[in-house]
């Protein structure tokens, strides 16, 4: 068994630089160890936190198993001083790292990928607990995303035109500087990869502040980066809460850019904090995406769009959570959505018989209370539950954060459940009479991250897609290339991630002007 897996989940432990102790677990029904992650990764070393001023009860953050609502690990609750040390290390490392060639950076990042590969199974096993991801999702999707985005960043860096000769002026693209990366809990490997991959390949230095809800994977990534031998200070990781650690990245003048993925409320706050320094703050935030079902959509196309919100147990910012259907096919669409949801089982992530489409628990008690609160709100506002609803799904532990996949019919777009991001496996079906009304309903939101269109007439579908105010639109598909830009309009954020467009967020553009060439004498 992988030594990382042994030390993380309570088997025989080996001494590690960041996980230096284990505590007995009170419950006899689970593993006998709680792993404690005591250090931060700063300036190429695992160092003790400077959080001595905190009460003992606040020095660590409990990491909860989503399947059972029990503590399986604890991570250090970092201080503002920890973050300041990490920022200073990144600032010190920037001049030399920014001068390395793309090929040098590529060699380092390829070593990172090799070291991460050794730890990928441990990451997947951690995700089954800290996120509640079923085995297939953890092993074949979530844990794969880090390598996928880093590999894409290497490809983009090699193909990028770093200089453009305009004759008297040479336009060059340079790294923006020290980057503070603040990542969410719902797609942790995806977001860490699509931030630090392009940032490091661009020549920036990085301070990562991972989510304290799903932090174990970030420790494993940091260990991989350490083993790969990146120069000191090029990459740093500080675990802690947003109030101190996250905000310090936004207000510290040594940080040139903050890349944040998370809620719209926090994104707004970080923009405000960074505004005093005119700091580059790039955000990828919430969504309330709609799928427009055309009158000629096939049942398969309808089912594809209806089921999109089930992925990752609905905990995706780009989930298609509103299904806009023509009144002439309303009952049919409701039945297809109902059948789609009822074909998916809610399962414990460790279940070896789970299928690739089964879903696990929500990530936290807070998330469970939020989602069930919205289900109750939908009922109170008069929406009709056609499957799911309140209560624990059958066959899973009542102590875990499990919720029934729920479809609401008879929803109008002014209802709370149609306007606010639920972030769970909840679908709202809204009828429309004309395509122009469907477009109006889809765009009637503060968000603009994603939308979808389903229909047999591709020309009409693409025309509808062109009128939807969102950063991406899925037409008869819910997939997207890693080279395509990911980001939104309106209050879904102002950044772009993935591929060339995401890479360029980490660059500055400089004009180097020189004397005009002398004209040849006749």
C-alpha positions, 0 to 999 in steps of 0.5 A, spaced: 500 500 500 502 507 498 505 510 504 501 516 503 495 512 503 497 509 510 499 515 513 493 519 511 488 514 513 490 511 520 494 505 518 502 504 520 504 512 520 511 514 518 514 521 520 513 526 515 515 533 515 508 536 515 503 530 518 507 529 524 502 526 529 496 522 529 491 522 535 486 516 537 479 516 534 473 516 539 469 512 535 471 504 535 467 503 528 472 507 524 480 508 523 483 508 529 487 514 527 486 522 526 492 525 522 494 531 524 497 536 519 501 541 523 506 545 518 506 550 512 510 549 506 514 556 505 520 557 502 522 550 500 521 547 507 515 545 511 515 550 517 511 551 523 505 555 524 506 562 527 499 561 530 501 561 537 496 567 539 490 563 538 487 559 543 488 551 543 481 550 541 482 554 534 489 552 532 487 546 528 481 546 523 477 539 523 477 536 516 470 532 516 469 525 513 462 527 508 460 520 509 459 520 517 460 527 519 466 525 523 473 528 524 478 524 520 484 529 520 486 536 522 490 541 519 493 547 521 489 554 522 494 558 519 496 566 521 496 572 517 504 572 519 504 565 516 501 568 509 506 574 510 512 569 510 510 565 504 508 572 500 515 574 502 518 568 500 515 568 493 517 575 492 524 574 493 524 568 488 520 571 483 526 575 479 530 569 478 524 564 476 521 569 472 528 569 468 528 562 467 526 559 460 520 556 458 524 549 457 527 550 464 520 551 467 517 545 463 523 540 466 521 542 473 513 541 471 514 535 468 518 532 475 512 535 478 507 531 474 511 525 475 511 526 483 504 527 483 503 521 479 506 517 485 501 520 490 494 521 485 491 514 488 492 517 495 489 524 493 483 520 490 482 516 497 482 523 500 477 526 496 472 520 498 472 522 505 474 530 505 469 531 499 465 525 499 466 523 491 465 516 489 470 512 487 470 513 480 469 520 480 475 521 485 479 516 481 477 518 474 475 525 474 477 529 480 484 527 481 486 527 474 484 534 473 491 537 476 495 533 471 491 535 465 491 542 467 499 542 468 500 538 462 495 543 458 499 549 461 506 546 458 503 546 451 500 553 451 507 556 454 511 552 448 506 554 443 505 562 445 508 568 442 512 571 447 514 576 443 512 580 437 516 585 433 512 591 430 518 594 427 520 600 432 517 596 437 517 589 440 511 587 444 513 582 450 509 578 454 512 577 461 509 574 468 505 578 472 509 577 478 507 574 485 500 570 484 496 569 490 491 563 488 485 561 493 482 555 491 475 552 493 473 545 496 468 543 490 473 541 484 480 542 488 485 539 484 481 542 477 482 549 480 489 548 483 491 545 477 488 551 472 491 556 477 498 554 479 500 550 472 499 556 468 502 561 473 508 557 474 509 556 467 508 563 465 514 565 470 510 567 476 511 565 483 505 562 487 502 562 494 496 557 494 491 558 500 487 551 499 480 550 501 480 548 509 474 544 507 478 539 502 485 541 504 489 534 504 489 534 497 493 540 497 498 537 502 499 532 497 500 536 491 505 540 495 509 534 497 510 532 490 512 539 488 517 539 494 520 532 491 520 535 484 525 540 487 522 547 485 527 552 487 525 555 494 520 560 494 517 559 487 511 555 490 508 556 497 502 553 501 499 556 507 493 552 510 488 557 514 481 561 514 479 566 509 479 572 514 486 572 515 490 568 510 485 569 504 485 577 505 492 578 506 493 576 499 488 581 497 491 587 501 499 585 501 502 590 496 507 584 495 502 580 491 501 582 484 495 578 482 489 574 486 486 568 482 480 566 486 475 561 485 469 561 490 462 564 492 460 571 488 460 574 495 467 573 497 469 575 490 466 581 491 470 582 497 476 580 494 475 585 489 474 591 494 480 589 498 484 589 492 482 596 489 486 600 493 492 598 490 489 597 483 491 590 484 489 585 478 484 580 482 481 575 477 475 571 479 471 565 477 464 565 481 457 562 482 452 561 477 445 559 475 445 556 469 439 554 464 438 549 459 434 551 453 430 545 451 428 547 443 421 544 441 425 539 436 429 536 442 430 529 442 429 525 449 436 523 449 438 531 448 433 533 454 435 527 459 443 529 457 441 537 459 436 535 465 442 530 468 448 535 468 446 538 475 447 531 478 455 531 477 459 532 483 452 532 487 450 538 484 456 542 487 459 545 480 458 552 479 457 551 472 451 546 473 445 547 468 440 548 474 434 551 470 431 547 465 427 551 460 422 547 456 416 549 451 409 548 454 407 544 448 412 539 451 412 540 458 409 534 461 414 530 457 420 534 459 418 533 466 417 525 466 424 525 462 427 529 468 424 525 473 426 518 470 433 521 469 434 523 476 431 516 479 436 512 475 442 515 479 443 512 486 446 516 492 451 512 494 457 511 499 463 513 496 467 507 498 461 502 495 465 498 490 458 496 486 457 504 485 456 506 478 460 511 474 453 515 474 452 514 482 453 520 486 455 521 493 454 526 499 455 533 499 461 536 502 459 538 509 454 539 514 453 547 512 452 545 505 447 539 507 443 545 511 444 550 505 441 545 500 435 542 504 433 549 506 433 551 499 428 545 497 424 547 503 424 554 500 421 551 493 416 547 497 414 553 501 414 558 494 409 553 491 414 549 486 412 542 485 416 536 487 416 531 482 422 526 485 426 527 491 425 532 496 427 532 504 430 527 508 435 522 507 436 517 501 435 510 502 441 505 503 446 511 506 448 513 513 443 518 516 449 521 519 453 523 512 451 529 508 446 525 503 441 529 500 435 526 495 436 528 488 430 533 487 426 535 481 422 541 482 416 543 476 411 549 476 417 553 477 417 561 475 423 565 474 422 569 480 422 564 485 428 563 490 430 557 487 430 559 480 434 565 482 439 563 487 445 558 487 443 552 490 449 548 489 446 541 490 443 536 485 436 540 485 433 542 478 428 547 476 423 546 470 420 552 467 416 553 462 416 558 456 412 559 450 416 562 445 424 562 444 425 569 445 421 568 452 426 562 453 432 567 452 429 572 456 428 567 462 435 564 461 438 571 461 434 573 467 439 572 473 445 576 476 450 570 473 453 568 467 457 563 467 454 557 463 448 555 459 446 550 454 441 549 448 438 542 446 435 541 439 435 538 432 436 544 428 443 546 429 443 552 426 437 555 430 440 552 436 447 556 435 443 562 434 440 561 441 446 560 444 449 566 441 444 570 445 445 567 451 449 572 456 454 567 459 461 565 458 460 558 455 454 555 452 453 547 451 449 545 445 447 538 445 453 537 449 456 538 456 463 537 455 469 542 454 476 542 451 481 544 456 484 549 451 477 552 451 476 558 456 472 557 462 469 563 465 463 568 466 459 574 464 456 579 470 457 576 477 460 570 475 466 573 475 471 577 470 477 572 469 478 566 464 481 559 466 484 554 462 488 554 455 491 560 452 486 565 455 487 562 462 494 562 461 494 570 459 491 572 465 498 571 468 501 575 463 503 582 463 504 586 456 510 590 455 512 595 449 520 596 448 521 601 443 527 603 440 530 607 434 526 607 428 530 603 423 534 608 418 532 609 411 536 607 406 539 612 402 538 613 395 
